Amino acid sequence: MKNTHDATQLSPQIDPALIQQAMTMIEQAQRIALLAHQHPDGDCIGSALGLAHVLQAIGKTCIPACADPAPKMLSFLPGVETLQTTLGDEQFDLVIALDAGELTRFGDLYERHRSFLDHAPILNIDHHISSDGCGQVNIIDPISAATGELLVLFQQQTGLPLNAEAALCLLTGIITDTGSFQFTSTTPRTMQASAILLAAGAVPATIAQPVYRTRPLAQARFQSAVIARAQTECNGRLIWSSATDEVLAETGATPEMDDNCSGMLRDIEGVQIAAFFKNYGDPTITRLSLRCEAPYNAANICKNLGGGGHARAAGATINKPMEEAIPLVLAVLKQEFQTE
């Protein structure tokens, strides 16, 4: 398929040397695994499926894989039924790790296939500022608002084909990681990349309806419970809430329904830092989702807690029960205000 847009319209571009190295890896491979990180979102799933569609169009056999199933709200994505939770016999010529720069972010998929992944040829494509890179070739671009945007750059610079199925998947990544272009990570290039995807056949309404307009009653009840449990300090500038297996049971929700709870808390008037803590299954592990308004940097805060992400949105896994993890994190967050 001929590209309808000149790649030079998208700037800044990926280093041509990295493009050449990545394409050499792809050209030499036939069977390719595309990894999405654990606790998947629209960007990692959309990126894995979107790149699979791109590479299948040039004759590659692509297996998208994730430790966890795709959230139900992403069931509209073309090819989502091909997503696997295992790498099977591990007979892959290349692994493309997407939307994360550390192999541990791929969760149980990494743990079950550690010996293979620790020695496999890996191409890493990610946009998180905290990423160190986990591949022999690492394309990491924090300017990109989503890995989906970075993959549009990659597709445009390489001249790889772009069909409507790939375009819809990649646009899902961009829309979900920018909150429908509301976040400060959105740049003119983000909009230009999205325009390329629309020109290729992606329809935004196909994404917006299931992702933003439709939600199960159980999810609405869960979100209400999170708001009811919220607490504030620092004159309302800091807010936090939490959820456990008990909250899931009380509301009839499932774990993936907690998506964007920290964003929901951040949207409350006067809030500058919002933290959402969750503890499902293993009581010794607490997961933190953090949202910050400028000048506070969520990525830096979470990196010091063993996690990472973006300046405005980041997360961390803390190997402590919730009653220990929450005071620990709150002390760090309160310090952010005290240093002003």
Buried (B, 14 or more C-beta within 10 A) or exposed (E): EEBEBEBEEBEEBBEEEBBEBBBEBBEEBEEBBBBBBBBBBBBBBBBBBBBBBBBBBEEBBBBBBBBBBBBEBBEBBBBBEBBEEBBEEEEBBBBBBBBBBBBEBBBEBBEBBEEBBEEBBBBBBBBBBBBEBBBBBBBBBBBBBBBBBBBBBBBBBBEBBBBBBBBBBBBBBBBBBBBBBEBEBBBEBBBBBBBBBEEBBBEBEBBBEBBBEEBBEBBEBBBEBBBEEBEBBBEEBBBBBBBBEEBBEEBEBBBBBBBBBBBBBBEEEEBBBBBBBBBBEEEEBBBBBBBBBEEBBBBBBBBEBEBBBBBBBBBBBBEBBBEEBBEEBBEEBBEBBEEE
